[in-house]
């Protein structure tokens, strides 16, 4: 009887329990703050605001284009936007899993490895936990079918489904320029494996390159304001916002610890082998090294930026373990499905030990996000809210859950953070208008003008400004913007209404 990919997955049912654990976590609130913020911006774009003019963010446009689908679904059907987004992500997850199963060659694997590779896509997709849906997560998961296909292409095969895998991976890699090192390393390995003549005739690298070229050409045609207005802000302010260098990033425990594990796995992964499926560990190792390069290049050390390095390293570790168990003929003593379930638990142990999953989900009702959501639903549900804060969370997803719209052109006050990394030379707390950079004056002017033109239902002010004190004087957002007469006049109509965590909520008095 022929064993189909679906029956192989079902046969490994104990290993699906860790996948189910992660699925429950990613569907429970709160949705990731950055994911929620991007969705909100796409909703505003769909409603008529102009991307990179009325909506200023450092992300290239592709992620906003992709989020137009859940934004449109929410508007067309009336369902919650977050629910529409989760439905789209689940559909994408199923597509990734199905495509990976189609591209795998089970005849080349031992019994434990065969079952592991059938459930590995589910583990890799859903193990992101609270970072589910982040751009780095979308890239890593979208890359897995491409890696499965590349392992067969490296030995001269042309597996069915490789074109779809190439398109999916190309979109994932295009989300950030930092990701392009991964396909460069993988294609080099494929080239060395199958030879130049066969590689040059392979459509996969050329389809990916063509898609990236089309995307690059689309930027000046459809998004000129990103090139002329946002990229200069990225170079001048955003890249140095954290102040971390490569060495500082390596010192972050999640980065440094994973690098040590990866270093221990490199030799067994990269050593020459003649076995039919021998290329996949090598490709996972190269993808992990590309993930490390991406994390170091982004210079922030944020959890989602480390995720590709961690997920590829975990996948490599359990794959090598499965091969070792097959070599020891461990299935004579323990059922292969039980061994695969134990390997799946490695992802759960990693998640509980190093990430915010399931802690965020279990403590949500007592969280700042839930408290802020409750306040917004009482005073500004479905209305505009001005938020003066240096951070995205917990403002998002509280705004999403309250169906409120951010009355701000940026997601937070990151442009002010970049302009006030150091104190003004004369010791004053705030610069005069004539001393402001173009980017600082843009924020100063647009916040005041937008506030006065369309006063929001509520204003949220963060006590934490994310800006160093100067001569012992903290940065105060209200004091800063009240120097503009339009802001000062509009602000005079607002009164304190409530407080939660470090946030103060103000509402209109008239």
C-alpha positions as CSV (number, residue, x, y, z in Angstrom):
1,X,0.0,0.0,0.0
2,X,1.3,3.4,-1.0
3,X,2.0,5.8,1.9
4,X,0.8,9.3,1.2
5,X,2.2,12.5,2.9
6,X,-1.1,12.9,4.8
7,X,-1.0,9.3,6.1
8,X,2.6,9.8,7.2
9,X,1.6,12.9,9.2
10,X,-1.3,11.1,10.8
11,X,0.9,8.2,11.6
12,X,3.1,10.6,13.6
13,X,0.1,11.8,15.6
14,X,1.9,12.0,19.0
15,X,4.3,14.5,17.4
16,X,1.3,16.6,16.5
17,X,0.5,17.3,20.1
18,X,3.4,19.9,20.4
19,X,2.0,21.4,17.1
20,X,-1.4,21.7,18.7
21,X,0.1,23.3,21.8
22,X,1.6,26.0,19.6
23,X,-1.5,26.5,17.5
24,X,-3.5,27.2,20.6
25,X,-0.9,29.7,21.7
26,X,-0.8,31.6,18.5
27,X,-4.6,31.9,18.3
28,X,-4.9,33.1,21.9
29,X,-4.6,36.8,22.7
30,X,-2.6,38.9,22.5
31,X,-1.6,39.0,18.9
32,X,2.0,40.2,18.4
33,X,2.2,44.0,18.6
34,X,4.2,44.6,15.4
35,X,1.9,42.2,13.5
36,X,-1.1,44.2,14.8
37,X,0.5,47.5,14.0
38,X,1.3,46.5,10.4
39,X,-2.3,45.3,10.0
40,X,-3.6,48.6,11.3
41,X,-1.5,50.5,8.8
42,X,-2.7,48.4,6.0
43,X,-6.3,49.0,7.0
44,X,-5.7,52.7,7.0
45,X,-4.0,52.4,3.6
46,X,-7.0,50.5,2.3
47,X,-9.3,53.3,3.7
48,X,-7.5,55.9,1.6
49,X,-4.5,57.1,3.6
50,X,-1.3,57.3,1.6
51,X,1.5,54.8,2.4
52,X,4.8,56.6,3.3
53,X,3.0,60.0,3.2
54,X,0.2,59.7,5.8
55,X,1.7,56.4,7.1
56,X,5.4,56.5,7.8
57,X,7.3,53.3,8.7
58,X,10.7,51.8,8.1
59,X,9.3,48.6,6.6
60,X,9.5,48.2,2.8
61,X,6.0,48.0,1.2
62,X,5.7,44.2,0.7
63,X,4.5,43.4,4.2
64,X,1.8,46.1,3.8
65,X,0.7,44.8,0.4
66,X,0.4,41.3,1.9
67,X,-1.7,42.6,4.8
68,X,-4.2,44.2,2.4
69,X,-5.8,40.8,2.1
70,X,-6.9,40.4,5.8
71,X,-7.7,44.2,5.8
72,X,-10.0,43.7,2.8
73,X,-11.5,40.5,4.3
74,X,-12.3,42.4,7.5
75,X,-13.9,45.2,5.6
76,X,-15.8,43.0,3.2
77,X,-17.2,40.5,5.7
78,X,-17.4,42.6,8.9
79,X,-15.3,40.1,10.9
80,X,-12.6,41.3,13.3
81,X,-9.5,42.4,11.5
82,X,-7.3,40.3,13.8
83,X,-9.5,37.3,13.2
84,X,-9.1,37.8,9.4
85,X,-5.4,38.1,9.8
86,X,-5.2,34.9,11.8
87,X,-7.3,33.1,9.2
88,X,-4.9,34.2,6.5
89,X,-1.9,33.1,8.5
90,X,-3.5,29.7,9.1
91,X,-4.2,29.3,5.4
92,X,-0.6,30.2,4.6
93,X,0.7,27.8,7.3
94,X,-1.3,25.0,5.7
95,X,0.1,25.9,2.3
96,X,3.7,25.8,3.6
97,X,3.1,22.4,5.3
98,X,1.4,20.9,2.2
99,X,4.1,22.2,-0.1
100,X,6.9,20.9,2.1
101,X,5.3,17.4,2.2
102,X,5.0,17.4,-1.6
103,X,8.7,18.2,-2.0
104,X,10.1,15.6,0.5
105,X,11.5,12.3,-0.8
106,X,10.5,9.8,1.9
107,X,12.3,7.0,0.2
108,X,15.6,8.6,1.1
109,X,14.9,8.7,4.8
110,X,15.0,6.3,7.8
111,X,11.8,5.6,9.8
112,X,12.3,8.3,12.4
113,X,13.6,10.9,10.0
114,X,10.6,10.2,7.6
115,X,8.1,11.0,10.3
116,X,10.0,13.9,11.6
117,X,10.2,15.6,8.3
118,X,6.5,15.1,7.9
119,X,5.7,17.1,11.1
120,X,8.7,19.5,11.0
121,X,6.9,22.1,8.9
122,X,4.1,22.3,11.5
123,X,6.6,22.7,14.3
124,X,8.7,25.3,12.5
125,X,5.6,27.3,11.4
126,X,3.8,27.4,14.8
127,X,6.7,27.4,17.2
128,X,7.2,31.1,16.7
129,X,4.6,31.6,19.5
130,X,4.1,35.2,20.3
131,X,6.2,36.2,17.2
132,X,3.8,34.3,14.9
133,X,3.3,36.5,11.8
134,X,6.4,38.6,12.2
135,X,8.3,39.2,9.0
136,X,11.3,37.1,10.1
137,X,8.9,34.3,11.1
138,X,7.1,34.5,7.7
139,X,10.5,34.3,6.0
140,X,11.8,31.3,8.0
141,X,8.7,29.2,7.5
142,X,8.3,30.1,3.8
143,X,11.9,29.0,3.3
144,X,11.3,25.4,4.5
145,X,9.7,24.0,1.3
146,X,12.4,25.8,-0.7
147,X,15.1,24.0,1.5
148,X,13.3,20.6,1.0
149,X,13.4,21.2,-2.7
150,X,17.0,22.5,-2.7
151,X,18.1,19.2,-1.0
152,X,16.8,17.3,-4.0
153,X,18.0,19.8,-6.6
154,X,21.5,19.5,-5.2
155,X,21.6,15.9,-6.2
156,X,20.3,16.7,-9.7
157,X,16.6,16.1,-9.3
158,X,13.8,18.4,-10.5
159,X,11.0,17.8,-7.9
160,X,7.4,18.8,-8.7
161,X,6.4,21.8,-6.7
162,X,9.8,23.4,-6.7
163,X,8.5,26.4,-8.7
164,X,5.8,27.1,-6.1
165,X,8.4,26.7,-3.4
166,X,10.6,29.2,-5.2
167,X,7.8,31.8,-5.5
168,X,6.8,31.4,-1.8
169,X,10.4,31.6,-0.6
170,X,11.2,34.6,-2.9
171,X,8.3,36.5,-1.3
172,X,9.5,35.6,2.2
173,X,13.1,36.6,1.4
174,X,12.0,39.9,-0.1
175,X,10.4,41.1,3.1
176,X,13.7,42.4,4.3
177,X,17.0,42.9,2.4
178,X,18.8,41.2,5.4
179,X,17.3,37.9,4.4
180,X,18.9,37.6,1.0
181,X,22.1,36.0,2.4
182,X,20.1,32.8,3.0
183,X,19.2,32.0,-0.6
184,X,22.7,33.1,-1.7
185,X,24.2,30.4,0.6
186,X,21.7,27.8,-0.4
187,X,22.0,28.3,-4.1
188,X,25.8,28.1,-3.8
189,X,25.4,24.7,-2.1
190,X,23.0,23.6,-4.8
191,X,25.5,24.8,-7.5
192,X,28.3,22.8,-5.9
193,X,26.1,19.8,-5.5
194,X,24.6,19.5,-9.0
195,X,27.2,21.3,-11.1
196,X,27.1,24.5,-13.0
197,X,25.5,23.2,-16.2
198,X,22.5,21.7,-14.4
199,X,22.2,24.7,-12.0
200,X,22.1,27.1,-14.9
201,X,19.3,25.2,-16.5
202,X,17.3,25.1,-13.2
203,X,14.5,27.7,-13.3
204,X,14.4,28.1,-9.5
205,X,17.1,30.7,-9.0
206,X,16.1,32.7,-12.0
207,X,12.4,32.8,-11.0
208,X,13.5,34.1,-7.6
209,X,15.8,36.7,-9.1
210,X,13.1,37.9,-11.5
211,X,10.6,38.4,-8.7
212,X,13.2,40.3,-6.6
213,X,14.0,42.5,-9.7
214,X,10.3,43.2,-10.3
215,X,9.9,44.2,-6.7
216,X,12.9,46.5,-6.9
217,X,11.6,48.1,-10.0
218,X,8.2,48.6,-8.4
219,X,9.6,50.8,-5.6
220,X,10.3,54.0,-7.7
221,X,7.2,53.3,-9.8
222,X,4.6,52.8,-7.0
223,X,6.3,53.8,-3.8
224,X,8.6,56.7,-4.6
225,X,8.0,58.3,-1.2
226,X,9.6,55.3,0.5
227,X,12.9,55.9,-1.4
228,X,12.9,59.7,-1.1
229,X,11.4,60.1,2.4
230,X,11.7,57.0,4.5
231,X,15.0,55.5,3.5
232,X,16.9,58.6,4.5
233,X,15.2,58.4,8.0
234,X,16.3,54.7,8.2
235,X,19.9,55.5,7.5
236,X,20.0,58.6,9.7
237,X,18.0,57.5,12.7
238,X,16.6,54.0,12.8
239,X,19.7,51.8,12.2
240,X,21.5,53.2,15.2
241,X,18.4,53.4,17.4
242,X,19.4,50.6,19.7
243,X,23.1,51.4,19.8
244,X,24.0,47.7,19.5
245,X,26.9,46.5,17.4
246,X,27.5,42.9,16.2
247,X,29.4,42.0,19.3
248,X,26.7,43.4,21.5
249,X,24.1,41.4,19.6
250,X,26.1,38.2,20.1
251,X,26.1,38.9,23.9
252,X,22.3,38.6,24.1
253,X,21.7,35.3,25.6
254,X,19.2,34.0,23.0
255,X,21.7,34.9,20.3
256,X,24.9,33.7,22.0
257,X,23.4,30.5,23.3
258,X,22.0,29.5,19.9
259,X,25.3,30.3,18.2
260,X,27.0,27.9,20.6
261,X,24.5,25.2,19.8
262,X,24.8,25.9,16.0
263,X,28.6,25.7,16.2
264,X,28.4,22.3,17.8
265,X,26.2,21.1,14.9
266,X,28.1,22.5,12.0
267,X,30.6,19.6,11.6
268,X,28.0,16.8,11.5
269,X,25.8,19.0,9.3
270,X,28.5,20.1,6.8
271,X,30.7,17.0,6.6
272,X,30.6,15.2,3.2
273,X,28.1,12.4,2.9
274,X,26.9,10.0,0.2
275,X,23.5,9.3,1.6
276,X,20.6,10.3,-0.7
277,X,19.1,12.9,1.6
278,X,22.4,14.1,3.0
279,X,22.0,17.7,1.7
280,X,19.2,18.8,3.9
281,X,21.2,19.2,7.2
282,X,23.8,21.2,5.2
283,X,21.2,23.5,3.9
284,X,19.5,24.0,7.3
285,X,23.0,24.9,8.7
286,X,23.6,27.4,5.9
287,X,20.1,28.9,6.5
288,X,20.9,29.2,10.2
289,X,24.1,31.0,9.4
290,X,22.1,33.3,7.1
291,X,19.7,33.9,10.0
292,X,22.6,34.8,12.2
293,X,23.9,37.3,9.7
294,X,20.4,38.8,9.5
295,X,20.2,39.2,13.2
296,X,23.6,40.8,13.4
297,X,22.9,43.1,10.5
298,X,19.7,44.4,12.1
299,X,21.6,45.3,15.2
300,X,18.6,45.2,17.6
301,X,18.6,41.8,19.1
302,X,14.8,41.8,19.3
303,X,13.2,38.4,19.7
304,X,11.6,38.1,16.3
305,X,14.9,39.0,14.6
306,X,16.6,36.1,16.4
307,X,13.8,33.7,15.4
308,X,15.2,32.4,12.0
309,X,18.5,31.6,13.6
310,X,16.8,29.7,16.4
311,X,14.2,27.9,14.3
312,X,16.7,26.7,11.7
313,X,19.1,25.6,14.4
314,X,16.3,23.7,16.2
315,X,15.3,22.1,13.0
316,X,18.9,21.1,12.3
317,X,19.3,19.6,15.8
318,X,16.2,17.4,15.7
319,X,17.0,16.3,12.1
320,X,20.5,15.2,13.1
321,X,19.1,13.5,16.2
322,X,16.5,11.6,14.1
323,X,19.3,10.4,11.8
324,X,21.3,9.3,14.7
325,X,18.4,7.3,16.1
326,X,17.9,5.7,12.7
327,X,21.6,4.8,12.6
328,X,21.2,3.2,16.0
329,X,18.1,1.3,14.9
330,X,16.3,2.8,17.9
331,X,12.9,1.9,16.5
332,X,13.5,-1.7,17.6
333,X,13.2,-0.5,21.2
334,X,10.9,2.5,20.9
335,X,8.2,3.2,18.3
336,X,9.3,5.6,15.7
337,X,6.3,7.9,16.3
338,X,7.2,8.1,20.0
339,X,10.8,9.1,19.1
340,X,9.5,11.8,16.8
341,X,7.1,13.1,19.5
342,X,10.1,13.4,21.9
343,X,11.9,15.4,19.2
344,X,8.9,17.6,18.8
345,X,8.9,18.3,22.5
346,X,12.4,20.0,22.0
347,X,10.5,22.9,20.4
348,X,8.1,23.1,23.3
349,X,10.9,23.1,25.9
350,X,12.8,25.8,23.9
351,X,9.7,27.9,23.7
352,X,8.9,27.7,27.4
353,X,12.5,28.3,28.4
354,X,13.4,31.2,26.1
355,X,10.4,32.9,24.7
356,X,7.3,34.6,25.9
357,X,5.1,31.7,25.0
358,X,2.9,30.6,26.7
359,X,3.5,33.2,29.4
360,X,1.9,36.0,27.4
361,X,-1.2,34.0,26.7
362,X,-1.7,32.7,30.2
363,X,-1.2,36.2,31.8
364,X,-3.1,38.2,29.2
365,X,-6.1,39.1,31.4
366,X,-3.7,40.8,33.8
367,X,-1.5,42.4,31.2
368,X,-1.0,46.0,30.2
369,X,-2.5,45.2,26.8
370,X,-5.8,43.9,28.3
371,X,-6.0,46.9,30.7
372,X,-5.4,49.4,28.0
373,X,-7.9,47.6,25.7
374,X,-10.6,47.9,28.4
375,X,-9.9,51.7,28.8
376,X,-10.1,52.3,25.1
377,X,-13.3,50.3,24.6
378,X,-14.9,52.5,27.3
379,X,-13.9,55.9,25.9
380,X,-12.8,55.5,22.3
381,X,-14.1,52.3,20.7
382,X,-14.1,52.7,16.9
383,X,-12.7,56.2,17.1
384,X,-9.3,57.9,16.6
385,X,-6.7,58.0,19.4
386,X,-3.5,60.0,19.5
387,X,-0.7,58.0,21.2
388,X,2.5,59.6,22.3
389,X,4.8,56.8,23.2
390,X,8.2,55.4,22.1
391,X,7.0,51.8,21.9
392,X,4.6,49.9,19.8
393,X,3.4,47.5,22.5
394,X,1.0,47.5,24.3
395,X,-0.6,50.3,22.2
396,X,-0.9,47.6,19.6
397,X,-2.8,45.3,19.7
398,X,-5.0,47.3,22.2
399,X,-6.0,49.6,19.5
400,X,-6.9,46.7,17.2
401,X,-9.0,45.0,19.9
402,X,-10.8,48.3,20.6
403,X,-11.3,48.9,16.8
404,X,-9.6,52.3,17.3
405,X,-7.5,54.1,14.7
406,X,-4.1,55.6,15.6
407,X,-4.2,59.3,14.9
408,X,-0.5,59.5,14.1
409,X,1.6,59.2,10.9
410,X,4.2,56.9,12.6
411,X,3.6,53.9,14.8
412,X,5.3,55.6,17.7
413,X,7.8,58.4,18.5
414,X,10.8,56.6,17.1
415,X,11.8,59.7,15.0
416,X,12.0,61.8,18.2
417,X,14.0,59.1,19.9
418,X,16.5,59.1,17.0
419,X,16.8,62.9,17.2
420,X,17.3,63.0,20.9
421,X,19.8,60.2,21.5
422,X,22.0,62.9,23.0
423,X,21.1,66.2,24.7
424,X,21.2,69.5,22.8
425,X,24.6,71.1,23.1
426,X,23.4,74.2,25.0
427,X,21.9,72.1,27.8
428,X,18.2,72.9,27.0
429,X,15.7,70.1,27.1
430,X,14.1,70.8,23.7
431,X,15.5,72.3,20.5
432,X,14.0,75.5,19.1
433,X,12.3,75.2,15.7
434,X,15.2,76.8,13.8
435,X,17.6,74.2,15.3
436,X,15.5,71.1,14.5
437,X,16.5,68.7,11.8
438,X,14.1,68.1,8.9
439,X,12.9,64.9,10.5
440,X,12.3,66.4,13.9
441,X,10.4,69.4,12.5
442,X,8.3,67.0,10.4
443,X,7.1,65.2,13.5
444,X,6.7,68.5,15.5
445,X,4.6,70.0,12.7
446,X,2.5,67.1,11.6
447,X,1.5,65.9,15.1
448,X,0.3,69.4,16.0
449,X,-1.4,70.1,12.7
450,X,-3.1,66.7,12.5
451,X,-4.2,67.0,16.2
452,X,-5.7,70.4,15.6
453,X,-7.4,69.5,12.3
454,X,-9.1,66.3,13.5
455,X,-9.1,66.2,17.4
456,X,-9.2,62.5,18.4
457,X,-11.6,61.0,20.9
458,X,-8.7,60.3,23.3
459,X,-5.0,60.9,23.9
460,X,-2.7,58.4,25.5
461,X,0.6,59.7,26.9
462,X,3.4,57.4,27.9
463,X,5.3,58.5,31.1
464,X,8.3,56.7,29.6
465,X,9.7,58.7,26.7
466,X,12.5,56.4,25.7
467,X,14.8,59.5,25.6
468,X,17.6,60.2,28.1
469,X,17.1,62.9,30.7
470,X,19.1,66.1,30.1
471,X,20.5,67.8,33.2
472,X,18.0,65.7,35.3
473,X,15.0,66.9,33.3
474,X,12.9,64.2,31.6
475,X,11.5,64.4,28.2
476,X,7.8,65.2,28.4
477,X,5.7,64.7,25.2
478,X,3.0,67.2,26.2
479,X,5.5,69.9,27.1
480,X,7.4,69.3,23.9
481,X,4.4,69.5,21.5
482,X,2.6,72.3,23.4
483,X,5.3,74.7,22.2
484,X,3.3,74.6,18.9
485,X,0.3,76.9,19.2
486,X,-2.0,74.6,17.2
487,X,-1.2,71.7,19.6
488,X,-1.5,73.9,22.7
489,X,-4.9,75.2,21.7
490,X,-6.3,71.8,20.9
491,X,-4.8,70.3,24.1
492,X,-6.6,72.8,26.2
493,X,-9.8,70.9,25.6
494,X,-8.6,67.6,27.0
495,X,-8.8,66.4,30.6
496,X,-7.3,63.4,32.5
497,X,-9.7,60.5,32.4
498,X,-7.8,57.4,33.6
499,X,-4.5,55.8,33.9
500,X,-3.1,52.3,33.5
501,X,0.4,50.9,33.9
502,X,2.6,53.8,32.8
503,X,0.0,55.4,30.5
504,X,-2.2,58.4,31.1
505,X,-5.5,58.7,29.2
506,X,-7.1,62.0,28.3
507,X,-10.5,62.7,26.8
508,X,-12.1,65.8,25.3
509,X,-13.9,68.0,27.9
510,X,-16.4,69.3,25.4
